[in-house]
Amino acid sequence: MTTHFPYDPTGRRFTVQHGTTTAEISQVGGALRAFTVDGVDYVPRYPDHSPTPAAAGIVLVPWPNRVRDGAWTHEGVTRQLAITEPKTGNASHGLLRFVGYQPAVYSEHTVTLSADVYPQTGYPFYLATEVTYAVTDGALAVTHRILNLGDVTAPVALGAHPYFCIGGVPTGELTVQLDAATRFLLDDRQLPVDEVPVDDATDLRTPRTVGELDLDTAYGTVGRDGADTAHAILTAADGRSVDLWAGPGFDYLQVFTTDRFPGQHVAIAIEPMTAPPDAFNSGTGIRLLEPGEEWLLHWGVVARTP
C-alpha cells in the first residue's frame, strides 16, 4: 500500500487575517507569499507545489544581495562563503533562503517565525532570528529581531525580498515612485563599483511606468518622512496604490524588475535593506552586533483605495 503525502517545497503555510485583510507566509525562507485586501492581491501569487520563485518574499540574513566571490575579511581573517549564485560566482541572499523557519507565535492576526544562523564555513557566528508578520485593516507590519547568541561580535545586515502588484491591473501598467538620489553602479557580475547619482534610466523620484523600466538597482540617499520612514509606492491608473514603508535602519532599497516570475509578464520586487550589495567587503551598512545584543527592524505594506 502506498501513502501519498501532500508536497509543498515552500513548507507549511501560515495565514493571518484581520477583517478582509489576509497575509500568507511560507515556512521556507520565512517568506511573504500573499497579501490581499478586500479580495485584491497586492503580492503576486505563484503556483502551489512550486519552489519559491525569484527569491519571492524571503528574509535575507545575515546579508542581503551579493558578496563578491563569497569572500570577505573580518578582523584580519578572510572567510569563504559557499557560492550560491554560480552564474556570477557570488554568495547571494544570506544563509536562510532555503531554511524552514519554525513557528514561535501563531494567532489569528500575527505569526512569528524563528530560525537560527549557526556558525558555519564562511560565517562563524551564532544568531537567533525572528520575523513577525501582523495584519490590521488594509496593512501588514513586519518586525525582524536578530540576537547575537555567540561570545564574539557578529557582523550583520538584513533585507527582505517582497514582490508587489495590484490585482486586476498588469504590473507593467503600474507606476513606481521612490525618493532616492543615488544608485549603486554595478559591474557585469551585479556587484557595486561606485555610488553615483541616479540617471534618466533609474530616477524614480517622479512616478515611472514599471513596464518601461529594466532595473536590478540598489538605491541610496533615500528620502525619509518626519517619522524617519522611507516609502516606495506603486499606483494604478484608477488611484489604487500599495505603499512599502521601511523604518530606521533600512537605508537602502533594491528595485528589481523581471519577466521570470510565474504568471507575470513583468514583476517588480522592492526590497528594504540595511546594507547595499557586497557590504561584507565595503563595510557599508554593516551592524556589529555585540554578544547578547539584539537588533529590531520594522517595515510594512499599506494598501490604499481612492
ROVEX-526775 format. One record per residue: x, z, y of N, C-alpha, C in turn; residue number from 0. Coordinates in steps of 0.05 Angstrom, whole numbers, plus 5000, padded with zeros to 4 digits. Layout:
// residues N
(rec (X,Z,Y),(X,Z,Y),(X,Z,Y),NUM)
...
***
This chain:
// residues 306
(rec (5017,5000,4976),(5000,5000,5000),(5018,5000,5025),0)
(rec (5012,4982,5044),(5028,4980,5068),(5012,4991,5092),1)
(rec (5024,5009,5107),(5011,5021,5130),(5023,5008,5155),2)
(rec (5006,4998,5172),(5016,4985,5197),(5012,5004,5220),3)
(rec (5033,5009,5235),(5032,5026,5258),(5033,5009,5284),4)
(rec (5018,5018,5304),(5020,5003,5329),(5048,5004,5340),5)
(rec (5056,4981,5351),(5084,4979,5361),(5083,4972,5390),6)
(rec (5097,4988,5406),(5099,4983,5435),(5128,4989,5443),7)
(rec (5144,4969,5449),(5172,4974,5456),(5176,4989,5482),8)
(rec (5155,4993,5497),(5158,5010,5521),(5150,5039,5516),9)
(rec (5144,5046,5490),(5138,5073,5483),(5110,5082,5490),10)
(rec (5106,5108,5491),(5080,5119,5497),(5073,5113,5526),11)
(rec (5048,5109,5532),(5039,5105,5559),(5023,5129,5569),12)
(rec (5027,5135,5595),(5014,5158,5607),(4997,5148,5631),13)
(rec (4972,5154,5630),(4953,5145,5651),(4945,5169,5668),14)
(rec (4948,5167,5694),(4938,5188,5713),(4918,5175,5732),15)
(rec (4898,5191,5740),(4876,5179,5754),(4865,5199,5774),16)
(rec (4857,5188,5797),(4842,5204,5817),(4821,5186,5829),17)
(rec (4796,5191,5822),(4774,5173,5830),(4778,5146,5819),18)
(rec (4779,5126,5836),(4783,5098,5827),(4812,5089,5829),19)
(rec (4830,5108,5833),(4859,5102,5834),(4872,5110,5808),20)
(rec (4886,5092,5796),(4898,5096,5770),(4927,5086,5769),21)
(rec (4945,5101,5757),(4972,5092,5752),(4978,5095,5722),22)
(rec (4994,5077,5712),(5002,5077,5684),(5032,5077,5683),23)
(rec (5043,5096,5667),(5072,5100,5666),(5081,5095,5637),24)
(rec (5103,5081,5633),(5114,5076,5607),(5136,5097,5601),25)
(rec (5137,5105,5576),(5157,5124,5568),(5185,5114,5570),26)
(rec (5190,5089,5563),(5217,5077,5564),(5224,5071,5593),27)
(rec (5246,5083,5602),(5254,5079,5630),(5239,5095,5650),28)
(rec (5219,5111,5641),(5202,5126,5660),(5189,5107,5680),29)
(rec (5179,5084,5670),(5173,5061,5687),(5144,5061,5697),30)
(rec (5141,5054,5722),(5114,5049,5734),(5105,5022,5723),31)
(rec (5084,5023,5707),(5074,4999,5693),(5050,4986,5706),32)
(rec (5033,5003,5719),(5009,4993,5732),(5000,5012,5754),33)
(rec (4988,5001,5775),(4976,5017,5796),(4953,5002,5807),34)
(rec (4929,5014,5804),(4904,5000,5812),(4887,5018,5830),35)
(rec (4873,5005,5848),(4855,5019,5866),(4829,5003,5867),36)
(rec (4807,5016,5860),(4781,5002,5860),(4782,4977,5843),37)
(rec (4797,4978,5821),(4798,4956,5803),(4818,4934,5811),38)
(rec (4832,4937,5833),(4851,4917,5843),(4879,4925,5835),39)
(rec (4894,4907,5822),(4921,4913,5815),(4940,4910,5839),40)
(rec (4957,4930,5843),(4978,4929,5863),(5006,4929,5851),41)
(rec (5007,4931,5825),(5031,4927,5809),(5025,4906,5788),42)
(rec (5040,4884,5785),(5033,4863,5766),(5036,4873,5737),43)
(rec (5017,4866,5721),(5017,4874,5693),(5033,4855,5676),44)
(rec (5042,4864,5653),(5055,4846,5634),(5043,4852,5606),45)
(rec (5047,4834,5587),(5033,4835,5562),(5038,4861,5546),46)
(rec (5018,4871,5532),(5022,4892,5513),(5042,4883,5492),47)
(rec (5056,4902,5480),(5075,4897,5458),(5098,4879,5467),48)
(rec (5103,4879,5494),(5126,4865,5505),(5146,4885,5516),49)
(rec (5172,4881,5512),(5192,4898,5525),(5188,4896,5555),50)
(rec (5197,4916,5570),(5195,4916,5599),(5210,4892,5610),51)
(rec (5196,4874,5624),(5209,4850,5635),(5223,4855,5661),52)
(rec (5246,4844,5665),(5260,4844,5691),(5262,4872,5703),53)
(rec (5267,4892,5686),(5271,4920,5695),(5246,4931,5709),54)
(rec (5222,4921,5703),(5198,4927,5718),(5192,4958,5718),55)
(rec (5194,4969,5742),(5185,4996,5747),(5204,5018,5738),56)
(rec (5227,5012,5726),(5244,5032,5714),(5258,5049,5735),57)
(rec (5267,5073,5726),(5284,5090,5743),(5313,5083,5738),58)
(rec (5328,5081,5760),(5356,5073,5759),(5374,5097,5766),59)
(rec (5386,5109,5745),(5402,5133,5749),(5423,5134,5727),60)
(rec (5448,5141,5732),(5459,5153,5757),(5469,5133,5777),61)
(rec (5463,5108,5775),(5468,5089,5796),(5447,5067,5795),62)
(rec (5440,5056,5818),(5423,5032,5819),(5440,5007,5820),63)
(rec (5429,4984,5813),(5442,4959,5816),(5467,4957,5798),64)
(rec (5490,4947,5808),(5512,4940,5791),(5538,4955,5797),65)
(rec (5555,4957,5777),(5582,4967,5780),(5601,4945,5771),66)
(rec (5619,4937,5789),(5637,4914,5783),(5654,4920,5758),67)
(rec (5652,4902,5739),(5667,4904,5714),(5662,4929,5698),68)
(rec (5641,4945,5707),(5636,4970,5694),(5657,4991,5699),69)
(rec (5676,4985,5717),(5699,5003,5721),(5697,5016,5748),70)
(rec (5705,5042,5748),(5705,5057,5774),(5724,5080,5771),71)
(rec (5733,5090,5794),(5753,5111,5795),(5742,5135,5810),72)
(rec (5745,5159,5798),(5736,5184,5810),(5758,5205,5806),73)
(rec (5766,5216,5829),(5787,5237,5829),(5812,5227,5814),74)
(rec (5819,5202,5818),(5843,5191,5807),(5842,5181,5778),75)
(rec (5818,5184,5766),(5814,5176,5738),(5796,5151,5738),76)
(rec (5805,5130,5725),(5789,5106,5723),(5772,5107,5698),77)
(rec (5746,5102,5701),(5727,5104,5679),(5717,5076,5673),78)
(rec (5710,5071,5648),(5699,5045,5639),(5672,5049,5627),79)
(rec (5652,5038,5641),(5624,5038,5631),(5620,5014,5613),80)
(rec (5599,5016,5596),(5592,4993,5579),(5582,4970,5597),81)
(rec (5589,4946,5590),(5580,4922,5604),(5552,4915,5594),82)
(rec (5532,4920,5611),(5504,4916,5604),(5492,4891,5616),83)
(rec (5508,4877,5632),(5499,4851,5643),(5521,4831,5637),84)
(rec (5522,4821,5612),(5544,4804,5603),(5548,4779,5620),85)
(rec (5526,4768,5631),(5528,4743,5647),(5547,4747,5671),86)
(rec (5546,4770,5683),(5563,4775,5706),(5586,4794,5701),87)
(rec (5587,4806,5677),(5608,4824,5670),(5606,4851,5684),88)
(rec (5582,4860,5689),(5578,4885,5704),(5563,4905,5687),89)
(rec (5564,4930,5696),(5546,4951,5686),(5522,4953,5705),90)
(rec (5498,4951,5695),(5475,4947,5712),(5453,4968,5707),91)
(rec (5442,4978,5729),(5417,4994,5728),(5419,5021,5714),92)
(rec (5443,5033,5714),(5445,5061,5705),(5445,5064,5675),93)
(rec (5439,5088,5665),(5443,5095,5637),(5417,5103,5623),94)
(rec (5394,5101,5637),(5369,5110,5625),(5348,5087,5622),95)
(rec (5358,5062,5626),(5339,5040,5626),(5323,5037,5601),96)
(rec (5335,5042,5578),(5322,5039,5552),(5318,5066,5538),97)
(rec (5319,5087,5553),(5315,5114,5542),(5286,5122,5543),98)
(rec (5276,5134,5522),(5248,5144,5522),(5247,5172,5535),99)
(rec (5235,5173,5559),(5230,5198,5572),(5210,5215,5557),100)
(rec (5211,5241,5560),(5193,5259,5547),(5174,5272,5568),101)
(rec (5149,5276,5561),(5130,5288,5580),(5136,5318,5583),102)
(rec (5139,5327,5608),(5142,5355,5614),(5116,5367,5624),103)
(rec (5102,5352,5640),(5076,5360,5651),(5058,5335,5650),104)
(rec (5034,5339,5640),(5015,5316,5639),(4987,5327,5644),105)
(rec (4976,5319,5666),(4949,5327,5673),(4933,5302,5683),106)
(rec (4909,5306,5692),(4892,5284,5699),(4905,5268,5722),107)
(rec (4917,5282,5742),(4926,5268,5766),(4957,5264,5766),108)
(rec (4971,5278,5749),(5001,5279,5751),(5014,5277,5724),109)
(rec (5036,5263,5722),(5053,5265,5699),(5082,5268,5708),110)
(rec (5096,5286,5695),(5125,5290,5699),(5139,5283,5673),111)
(rec (5158,5264,5674),(5174,5256,5651),(5203,5264,5655),112)
(rec (5216,5272,5634),(5244,5281,5636),(5262,5266,5617),113)
(rec (5287,5263,5625),(5308,5251,5608),(5335,5261,5618),114)
(rec (5352,5268,5599),(5379,5277,5606),(5399,5254,5605),115)
(rec (5418,5255,5623),(5442,5238,5621),(5464,5255,5609),116)
(rec (5471,5249,5585),(5492,5264,5571),(5520,5253,5577),117)
(rec (5541,5270,5577),(5568,5259,5580),(5574,5237,5560),118)
(rec (5585,5216,5569),(5590,5193,5551),(5613,5176,5562),119)
(rec (5620,5155,5547),(5641,5138,5556),(5635,5126,5583),120)
(rec (5653,5130,5602),(5649,5119,5629),(5635,5137,5648),121)
(rec (5620,5157,5638),(5606,5176,5656),(5606,5203,5642),122)
(rec (5627,5220,5646),(5630,5245,5632),(5616,5268,5646),123)
(rec (5591,5264,5655),(5576,5284,5670),(5549,5289,5656),124)
(rec (5538,5312,5661),(5514,5321,5647),(5492,5327,5667),125)
(rec (5471,5310,5667),(5449,5312,5686),(5423,5316,5672),126)
(rec (5406,5332,5683),(5378,5333,5676),(5362,5318,5697),127)
(rec (5345,5299,5689),(5330,5284,5709),(5300,5286,5702),128)
(rec (5284,5285,5723),(5255,5284,5721),(5244,5264,5741),129)
(rec (5222,5252,5733),(5207,5235,5752),(5177,5243,5750),130)
(rec (5165,5248,5773),(5137,5256,5774),(5121,5235,5788),131)
(rec (5099,5226,5775),(5080,5207,5788),(5054,5222,5792),132)
(rec (5045,5222,5818),(5020,5236,5824),(5002,5217,5841),133)
(rec (4977,5215,5833),(4958,5197,5847),(4939,5213,5864),134)
(rec (4932,5202,5887),(4910,5211,5903),(4894,5186,5909),135)
(rec (4873,5189,5925),(4856,5165,5931),(4873,5144,5945),136)
(rec (4876,5121,5932),(4890,5098,5944),(4920,5101,5946),137)
(rec (4931,5121,5933),(4960,5125,5937),(4973,5136,5912),138)
(rec (4999,5131,5911),(5016,5142,5889),(5041,5154,5902),139)
(rec (5047,5179,5895),(5072,5192,5905),(5090,5196,5881),140)
(rec (5116,5190,5885),(5136,5192,5864),(5158,5212,5873),141)
(rec (5164,5231,5856),(5186,5250,5862),(5207,5249,5840),142)
(rec (5232,5247,5848),(5254,5248,5829),(5269,5274,5833),143)
(rec (5277,5286,5810),(5293,5310,5811),(5317,5306,5793),144)
(rec (5341,5311,5804),(5366,5309,5788),(5379,5336,5790),145)
(rec (5387,5348,5768),(5401,5373,5766),(5427,5370,5751),146)
(rec (5449,5379,5764),(5475,5377,5750),(5478,5401,5731),147)
(rec (5477,5395,5705),(5479,5416,5685),(5508,5421,5677),148)
(rec (5526,5405,5687),(5554,5408,5679),(5569,5428,5695),149)
(rec (5595,5431,5690),(5612,5450,5704),(5631,5437,5723),150)
(rec (5627,5411,5729),(5643,5397,5749),(5624,5381,5767),151)
(rec (5634,5374,5790),(5619,5358,5809),(5613,5330,5797),152)
(rec (5588,5321,5800),(5579,5296,5788),(5572,5276,5810),153)
(rec (5585,5252,5811),(5576,5231,5829),(5549,5219,5819),154)
(rec (5530,5217,5838),(5503,5208,5830),(5491,5190,5852),155)
(rec (5477,5170,5843),(5459,5155,5860),(5434,5148,5844),156)
(rec (5413,5140,5858),(5387,5136,5844),(5372,5113,5858),157)
(rec (5356,5099,5842),(5338,5079,5852),(5314,5076,5834),158)
(rec (5295,5060,5842),(5272,5052,5826),(5268,5023,5829),159)
(rec (5254,5010,5810),(5252,4981,5809),(5223,4971,5807),160)
(rec (5205,4981,5825),(5177,4972,5823),(5173,4944,5833),161)
(rec (5154,4930,5820),(5144,4904,5829),(5116,4909,5841),162)
(rec (5108,4891,5860),(5083,4894,5874),(5068,4868,5876),163)
(rec (5042,4870,5878),(5024,4847,5881),(4999,4857,5895),164)
(rec (4981,4839,5901),(4954,4846,5910),(4935,4829,5893),165)
(rec (4920,4843,5875),(4904,4829,5856),(4886,4808,5868),166)
(rec (4885,4784,5854),(4868,4763,5863),(4881,4744,5883),167)
(rec (4905,4750,5892),(4920,4733,5910),(4947,4726,5898),168)
(rec (4954,4701,5896),(4980,4694,5886),(5002,4707,5903),169)
(rec (5021,4720,5889),(5041,4735,5904),(5057,4718,5924),170)
(rec (5061,4692,5917),(5075,4674,5935),(5061,4671,5961),171)
(rec (5034,4677,5963),(5019,4674,5988),(5020,4699,6005),172)
(rec (5030,4721,5994),(5031,4746,6010),(5054,4744,6030),173)
(rec (5053,4760,6051),(5076,4764,6068),(5089,4791,6063),174)
(rec (5115,4792,6068),(5130,4817,6065),(5144,4823,6091),175)
(rec (5144,4848,6099),(5157,4857,6123),(5173,4882,6118),176)
(rec (5198,4882,6127),(5216,4905,6124),(5234,4906,6148),177)
(rec (5235,4928,6161),(5252,4932,6185),(5280,4940,6176),178)
(rec (5297,4919,6172),(5325,4924,6164),(5342,4904,6179),179)
(rec (5364,4915,6191),(5381,4898,6208),(5405,4886,6194),180)
(rec (5412,4897,6171),(5436,4887,6157),(5429,4881,6127),181)
(rec (5446,4865,6115),(5444,4859,6087),(5472,4859,6075),182)
(rec (5474,4862,6049),(5500,4861,6035),(5505,4833,6025),183)
(rec (5526,4821,6035),(5534,4794,6027),(5546,4796,5999),184)
(rec (5537,4779,5981),(5544,4781,5953),(5562,4757,5944),185)
(rec (5579,4762,5924),(5594,4741,5912),(5578,4728,5889),186)
(rec (5590,4711,5873),(5575,4697,5852),(5569,4715,5828),187)
(rec (5578,4740,5829),(5571,4759,5808),(5551,4780,5818),188)
(rec (5538,4774,5840),(5518,4791,5852),(5529,4818,5861),189)
(rec (5555,4818,5870),(5568,4842,5879),(5575,4840,5908),190)
(rec (5573,4862,5923),(5577,4860,5952),(5606,4856,5961),191)
(rec (5609,4839,5981),(5636,4835,5993),(5636,4844,6022),192)
(rec (5612,4848,6034),(5611,4857,6062),(5582,4864,6069),193)
(rec (5579,4880,6089),(5552,4886,6100),(5551,4871,6127),194)
(rec (5532,4853,6130),(5531,4835,6153),(5502,4836,6164),195)
(rec (5499,4826,6189),(5471,4824,6200),(5454,4805,6183),196)
(rec (5428,4811,6182),(5410,4793,6169),(5411,4766,6183),197)
(rec (5405,4744,6168),(5404,4717,6179),(5376,4706,6176),198)
(rec (5373,4680,6182),(5347,4668,6181),(5335,4669,6153),199)
(rec (5352,4668,6132),(5341,4667,6105),(5333,4695,6095),200)
(rec (5343,4716,6108),(5339,4743,6097),(5325,4762,6117),201)
(rec (5320,4754,6141),(5309,4772,6161),(5279,4776,6155),202)
(rec (5271,4801,6149),(5244,4807,6143),(5231,4825,6164),203)
(rec (5243,4826,6188),(5233,4844,6208),(5206,4834,6220),204)
(rec (5201,4809,6217),(5175,4798,6222),(5164,4788,6195),205)
(rec (5138,4788,6191),(5127,4781,6164),(5136,4753,6155),206)
(rec (5144,4751,6130),(5153,4726,6118),(5136,4721,6093),207)
(rec (5130,4696,6088),(5115,4688,6064),(5133,4690,6039),208)
(rec (5124,4705,6019),(5140,4710,5996),(5149,4685,5982),209)
(rec (5131,4666,5979),(5137,4641,5965),(5158,4624,5978),210)
(rec (5165,4630,6003),(5185,4615,6018),(5213,4628,6016),211)
(rec (5214,4651,6002),(5239,4667,6001),(5252,4664,5974),212)
(rec (5278,4667,5974),(5294,4668,5950),(5314,4691,5953),213)
(rec (5306,4715,5944),(5321,4739,5951),(5329,4755,5926),214)
(rec (5354,4764,5926),(5363,4786,5910),(5382,4801,5928),215)
(rec (5370,4815,5947),(5385,4823,5971),(5382,4853,5975),216)
(rec (5404,4867,5979),(5404,4895,5987),(5405,4897,6017),217)
(rec (5387,4912,6028),(5385,4916,6057),(5395,4943,6065),218)
(rec (5409,4944,6088),(5418,4969,6100),(5408,4970,6129),219)
(rec (5417,4992,6143),(5408,4996,6171),(5377,4993,6172),220)
(rec (5364,5008,6155),(5335,5006,6152),(5322,5024,6173),221)
(rec (5302,5012,6187),(5287,5028,6207),(5270,5049,6193),222)
(rec (5266,5071,6207),(5251,5093,6196),(5232,5104,6218),223)
(rec (5209,5114,6209),(5189,5125,6228),(5196,5154,6236),224)
(rec (5179,5166,6251),(5184,5194,6260),(5186,5214,6239),225)
(rec (5177,5208,6214),(5179,5226,6191),(5203,5219,6174),226)
(rec (5222,5202,6185),(5246,5194,6171),(5239,5179,6146),227)
(rec (5219,5162,6148),(5209,5146,6125),(5211,5117,6131),228)
(rec (5222,5102,6111),(5224,5073,6113),(5199,5060,6100),229)
(rec (5192,5036,6109),(5168,5023,6098),(5174,4993,6093),230)
(rec (5163,4983,6071),(5163,4955,6065),(5134,4948,6058),231)
(rec (5123,4927,6071),(5094,4923,6069),(5089,4894,6060),232)
(rec (5072,4892,6039),(5062,4866,6030),(5033,4863,6040),233)
(rec (5026,4840,6051),(5000,4836,6063),(4988,4810,6054),234)
(rec (4962,4811,6048),(4947,4787,6041),(4932,4776,6066),235)
(rec (4924,4751,6065),(4911,4738,6088),(4885,4752,6095),236)
(rec (4872,4765,6075),(4847,4779,6081),(4851,4807,6093),237)
(rec (4876,4815,6098),(4882,4840,6111),(4889,4863,6092),238)
(rec (4885,4859,6066),(4893,4880,6047),(4923,4881,6047),239)
(rec (4934,4906,6042),(4963,4909,6041),(4971,4931,6022),240)
(rec (4996,4930,6014),(5008,4952,5998),(5034,4960,6012),241)
(rec (5036,4986,6017),(5058,4997,6033),(5076,5014,6015),242)
(rec (5101,5004,6010),(5121,5021,5997),(5134,5038,6018),243)
(rec (5133,5064,6015),(5148,5082,6033),(5170,5096,6018),244)
(rec (5192,5102,6032),(5215,5114,6020),(5225,5136,6038),245)
(rec (5227,5161,6028),(5234,5184,6044),(5264,5187,6048),246)
(rec (5272,5209,6060),(5300,5214,6066),(5317,5212,6040),247)
(rec (5341,5200,6044),(5359,5195,6022),(5358,5167,6012),248)
(rec (5335,5154,6014),(5333,5126,6007),(5340,5109,6031),249)
(rec (5366,5104,6034),(5376,5090,6058),(5379,5060,6054),250)
(rec (5373,5050,6030),(5376,5022,6023),(5351,5013,6008),251)
(rec (5344,4988,6013),(5322,4975,5998),(5331,4948,5988),252)
(rec (5326,4943,5962),(5332,4918,5950),(5306,4902,5948),253)
(rec (5307,4876,5956),(5284,4859,5953),(5292,4836,5934),254)
(rec (5276,4832,5913),(5283,4813,5892),(5259,4796,5887),255)
(rec (5262,4770,5889),(5240,4751,5882),(5249,4736,5857),256)
(rec (5229,4731,5840),(5236,4718,5814),(5212,4702,5804),257)
(rec (5219,4681,5789),(5198,4665,5775),(5198,4672,5745),258)
(rec (5211,4694,5737),(5214,4700,5709),(5197,4724,5701),259)
(rec (5178,4733,5717),(5161,4754,5710),(5136,4743,5695),260)
(rec (5129,4753,5672),(5108,4741,5656),(5082,4739,5672),261)
(rec (5070,4715,5671),(5044,4711,5683),(5044,4708,5714),262)
(rec (5068,4708,5726),(5070,4706,5755),(5086,4681,5762),263)
(rec (5075,4665,5779),(5091,4642,5789),(5115,4651,5805),264)
(rec (5110,4672,5821),(5132,4686,5834),(5125,4716,5835),265)
(rec (5144,4733,5831),(5140,4762,5833),(5160,4773,5852),266)
(rec (5154,4797,5863),(5172,4810,5882),(5175,4839,5875),267)
(rec (5200,4848,5873),(5207,4876,5870),(5218,4886,5896),268)
(rec (5210,4910,5904),(5220,4924,5927),(5230,4951,5918),269)
(rec (5257,4954,5918),(5270,4976,5904),(5282,4996,5924),270)
(rec (5271,5021,5925),(5284,5041,5941),(5310,5051,5927),271)
(rec (5332,5053,5942),(5357,5061,5931),(5371,5080,5949),272)
(rec (5386,5099,5938),(5402,5118,5954),(5429,5106,5959),273)
(rec (5437,5085,5946),(5463,5073,5949),(5461,5043,5945),274)
(rec (5479,5027,5957),(5478,4998,5953),(5492,4990,5927),275)
(rec (5492,4964,5921),(5507,4955,5897),(5536,4964,5897),276)
(rec (5547,4969,5874),(5575,4976,5869),(5583,5001,5885),277)
(rec (5565,5019,5888),(5571,5044,5903),(5591,5062,5889),278)
(rec (5593,5061,5863),(5613,5077,5849),(5641,5069,5857),279)
(rec (5645,5045,5866),(5671,5036,5876),(5674,5039,5906),280)
(rec (5653,5034,5921),(5656,5037,5950),(5653,5066,5960),281)
(rec (5638,5082,5944),(5631,5109,5952),(5608,5111,5971),282)
(rec (5598,5088,5980),(5576,5088,5999),(5550,5099,5987),283)
(rec (5539,5119,5998),(5514,5130,5989),(5515,5148,5965),284)
(rec (5539,5152,5954),(5542,5169,5930),(5539,5199,5938),285)
(rec (5522,5213,5923),(5518,5242,5927),(5536,5256,5907),286)
(rec (5552,5275,5917),(5569,5291,5899),(5554,5317,5893),287)
(rec (5543,5318,5869),(5525,5340,5862),(5541,5362,5849),288)
(rec (5541,5385,5861),(5556,5408,5851),(5543,5420,5826),289)
(rec (5559,5434,5809),(5547,5446,5785),(5523,5464,5793),290)
(rec (5501,5461,5780),(5477,5476,5785),(5461,5467,5809),291)
(rec (5470,5446,5823),(5456,5436,5847),(5435,5416,5838),292)
(rec (5412,5416,5852),(5392,5396,5847),(5387,5379,5872),293)
(rec (5376,5355,5867),(5371,5336,5888),(5343,5326,5884),294)
(rec (5326,5327,5905),(5299,5318,5904),(5296,5294,5922),295)
(rec (5282,5273,5913),(5278,5249,5928),(5249,5240,5925),296)
(rec (5238,5227,5946),(5210,5220,5946),(5205,5192,5956),297)
(rec (5188,5177,5942),(5178,5152,5952),(5149,5149,5942),298)
(rec (5136,5128,5951),(5108,5124,5943),(5097,5098,5951),299)
(rec (5071,5095,5945),(5057,5070,5949),(5029,5076,5960),300)
(rec (5021,5062,5981),(4994,5065,5992),(4981,5038,5993),301)
(rec (4957,5035,5982),(4941,5011,5984),(4921,5014,6006),302)
(rec (4920,4993,6022),(4902,4994,6045),(4884,4969,6046),303)
(rec (4859,4973,6054),(4840,4952,6058),(4831,4951,6087),304)
(rec (4824,4928,6098),(4816,4926,6126),(4789,4940,6131),305)
***
